[in-house]
Amino acid sequence: MSNDHVESNADKGMNMEWDYEEEYYPPWLPALILFPPLAPFFWKYHVRVNKELLSLGYSHYFYQEIERCAIEKAESIEHINGMTQFGGWGYRKNLQWITGYIATNGPGIRLTYKQKNGNQTVTIIFNCQDAKKVCDILNTPILNDEVH
């Protein structure tokens, strides 16, 4: 069952530097038949990047939006194993208490950013099918369009 939808706005002729989007049904979604009330929370997984925000997570419940200016570093991870590194898939915490948005085993990103209050640095790990490309986008400094 593969309902993957990975799309870059560059494929549509838009600015590749700032736009990236992937959205798909997690491969373990059929397992939620055992727990139907959880299905709406994990229905679709997404990663979206534009000039202002990174949005990632599941459906409309377990997701996070991070301002690009708060991102300190994005590192590509070659392979995330949900079971051995996070004890399963979904919205998880590992033994180091790092939050994970784990949709599948495979490539991902370790992201470090400052919280809105600016006092605390947070690290999260999430799946991304084109992790290197997204890291390149997120690690590119944002330039202000206005000329002073």
Buried (B, 14 or more C-beta within 10 A) or exposed (E): EEEEEBEBBBEEEEEBEBBBBBBBBBBBBEEBEEEEEEEEBBBBBBBBBBEEBBBBBBBEEBBBEBEBEBBEEBBBBEEBEBEEBBBEBBBBEBEEEBBBBBBBBBBBBBBBBBEEEEEEEBBBBBBBBBBEBBBBBBEEEEEEEEEE
